[in-house]
C-alpha cells in the first residue's frame, strides 16, 4: 500500500495526521495542540484556545470545531465523544 503522507511536510493547511480521544481536564493541557475538535455527541464544549482564550461553544452531534485547542475543560463541558485532530 502506498502512503500519501510519506514524503509530505505537515502543514496547517493540510489534513490532520492523527485523531486522538480527549479526556476533559480543568488543569492539564492535551499532549498535542489540536488543530480542530471532532464531537460525536453534541452539547457544550468548554475549551482553552491555543492563544489562551477561554471559550464555551455549543455544538451539534458529529460536529467539527476548527479552532486551535490546548485543553478541553471538564467543568462546563456537556458534549461527549470529543477527539482532537492533530498534526504530529
C-alpha positions as CSV (number, residue, x, y, z in Angstrom):
1,X,0.0,0.0,0.0
2,X,1.3,3.5,-0.8
3,X,1.4,6.2,1.9
4,X,0.5,9.6,0.5
5,X,1.9,11.2,3.7
6,X,5.3,9.6,3.4
7,X,7.0,12.4,1.6
8,X,4.7,15.2,2.6
9,X,5.5,18.0,5.0
10,X,2.9,18.5,7.8
11,X,1.0,21.8,7.3
12,X,-1.9,23.6,9.0
13,X,-3.5,23.9,5.5
14,X,-3.4,20.1,5.1
15,X,-5.3,17.3,6.8
16,X,-4.7,16.2,10.4
17,X,-2.3,13.3,10.7
18,X,-4.0,11.7,13.7
19,X,-7.2,11.9,15.8
20,X,-6.9,11.3,19.5
21,X,-9.6,10.8,22.1
22,X,-9.8,13.7,24.6
23,X,-10.3,13.3,28.3
24,X,-11.5,16.7,29.5
25,X,-9.4,18.2,32.3
26,X,-9.5,21.6,34.1
27,X,-5.8,21.8,34.7
28,X,-3.7,19.7,32.3
29,X,-3.3,20.7,28.6
30,X,-3.5,18.0,25.9
31,X,-0.2,16.4,24.9
32,X,-0.6,17.8,21.3
33,X,-2.4,21.1,20.4
34,X,-5.4,20.2,18.3
35,X,-6.0,22.0,15.0
36,X,-9.7,21.0,15.4
37,X,-12.0,19.0,17.5
38,X,-14.5,16.4,16.4
39,X,-17.5,15.9,18.7
40,X,-19.7,12.8,18.5
41,X,-22.4,13.8,20.9
42,X,-23.4,17.5,20.9
43,X,-23.6,19.8,23.8
44,X,-21.3,22.5,25.3
45,X,-17.5,22.3,24.8
46,X,-15.6,24.4,27.3
47,X,-12.1,24.9,26.0
48,X,-8.8,26.8,26.2
49,X,-7.7,28.1,22.8
50,X,-4.1,27.9,21.5
51,X,-3.9,31.7,22.2
52,X,-5.1,31.2,25.8
53,X,-8.7,32.3,25.4
54,X,-11.4,30.5,27.5
55,X,-14.4,29.7,25.4
56,X,-17.7,27.7,25.7
57,X,-19.2,26.7,22.4
58,X,-22.5,24.8,21.8
59,X,-22.1,22.1,19.1
60,X,-24.4,19.6,17.4
61,X,-23.8,15.9,17.1
62,X,-20.9,14.9,14.8
63,X,-19.5,18.4,14.7
64,X,-16.1,19.6,13.7
65,X,-14.9,22.6,15.6
66,X,-12.0,24.1,13.6
67,X,-10.2,26.0,16.4
68,X,-6.7,25.5,17.8
69,X,-7.2,24.0,21.2
70,X,-4.8,23.4,24.1
71,X,-7.3,22.0,26.6
72,X,-10.9,20.8,26.9
73,X,-12.2,21.6,30.4
74,X,-14.3,19.1,32.3
75,X,-16.2,21.9,34.0
76,X,-18.8,23.3,31.6
77,X,-18.4,20.5,29.0
78,X,-21.5,18.5,28.4
79,X,-20.6,17.2,24.9
80,X,-19.2,13.7,24.7
81,X,-17.0,11.6,22.4
82,X,-14.6,14.5,21.8
83,X,-11.5,13.9,19.7
84,X,-8.5,16.1,18.9
85,X,-7.4,16.4,15.3
86,X,-3.6,16.8,15.5
87,X,-0.6,17.3,13.2
88,X,2.2,15.2,14.7
